[in-house]
Amino acid sequence: MPKRYPPEFRDDVIAVARAAQKAGTPLTHVAADFGITSSCLRRWLRLEAGSAASTAGDQADLAAENRQLKAQLRRVEQEREILRRAAAYFAKDVNPK
């Protein structure tokens, strides 16, 4: 079973690996410096890149859904107000005092 590393350690390793990639340092050297395998580091980088991309897409989807739901809520509130007024009008006509 693979060894579990704390999230802080993983975040630090990923940050150093990203900087090393920009500088042209091989990932195997970064992995060796931190005492992990290069395949583990590559997997962390792949997972981090996937979660960052999905987070950006999710934010856009959530914003669009939020706008749609707010518009729908305004429409339903208007309909409810119309029905409330109509009910009051007809209730007044049905029960003359």
C-alpha positions in Angstrom: 0.0 0.0 0.0 1.4 3.4 -0.9 2.5 5.8 1.8 0.1 8.7 2.5 1.6 12.1 2.4 0.1 15.2 4.1 -1.7 17.6 1.8 0.7 20.4 2.8 3.7 18.3 1.7 2.0 17.5 -1.6 1.2 21.1 -2.3 4.8 22.1 -1.6 6.2 19.4 -3.8 3.8 20.4 -6.6 4.8 24.1 -6.3 8.5 23.2 -6.4 7.9 20.8 -9.4 6.1 23.5 -11.4 8.9 26.0 -10.8 11.5 23.3 -11.7 9.6 22.5 -14.9 9.8 26.2 -15.9 13.5 26.2 -15.1 14.1 23.0 -17.1 15.0 20.8 -14.2 13.9 17.2 -14.7 11.1 15.9 -12.5 13.1 12.9 -11.5 15.6 15.3 -9.7 12.7 17.0 -7.8 11.2 13.7 -6.8 14.5 12.4 -5.6 15.1 15.6 -3.5 11.8 15.1 -1.7 12.2 11.3 -1.4 9.3 10.3 -3.6 9.2 8.4 -6.9 9.0 10.3 -10.1 5.8 8.4 -11.1 4.2 9.6 -7.8 5.1 13.2 -8.6 3.8 12.9 -12.2 0.5 11.5 -10.8 0.2 14.4 -8.3 0.9 16.9 -11.1 -1.7 15.3 -13.3 -4.3 15.2 -10.6 -3.6 18.8 -9.6 -3.9 20.0 -13.2 -7.2 18.1 -13.7 -8.7 19.5 -10.5 -7.7 23.0 -11.4 -9.2 22.7 -14.9 -12.4 21.2 -13.6 -12.7 23.9 -10.9 -12.6 26.7 -13.5 -15.2 25.0 -15.6 -17.3 24.2 -12.6 -17.2 27.9 -11.6 -18.5 29.0 -15.0 -21.2 26.4 -14.9 -22.3 27.4 -11.4 -22.4 31.1 -12.4 -24.6 30.3 -15.4 -26.9 28.1 -13.3 -27.1 30.8 -10.6 -28.2 33.4 -13.1 -30.8 31.0 -14.5 -32.2 30.2 -11.0 -32.4 33.8 -10.0 -34.4 34.6 -13.2 -36.7 31.7 -12.5 -37.1 32.8 -8.9 -38.1 36.3 -10.0 -40.7 34.9 -12.4 -42.2 32.5 -9.7 -42.4 35.4 -7.2 -44.2 37.5 -9.7 -46.6 34.7 -10.5 -47.2 34.1 -6.8 -48.0 37.8 -6.3 -50.5 37.8 -9.2 -52.2 34.7 -7.7 -52.3 36.2 -4.3 -54.0 39.4 -5.6 -56.4 37.3 -7.7 -57.3 35.2 -4.7 -58.0 38.3 -2.6 -60.1 39.8 -5.4 -62.2 36.7 -5.8 -62.5 36.1 -2.1 -63.9 39.6 -1.7 -66.6 38.9 -4.4 -67.6 35.5 -3.0 -68.2 36.6 0.6 -70.1 39.9 0.4 -70.8 41.3 3.9 
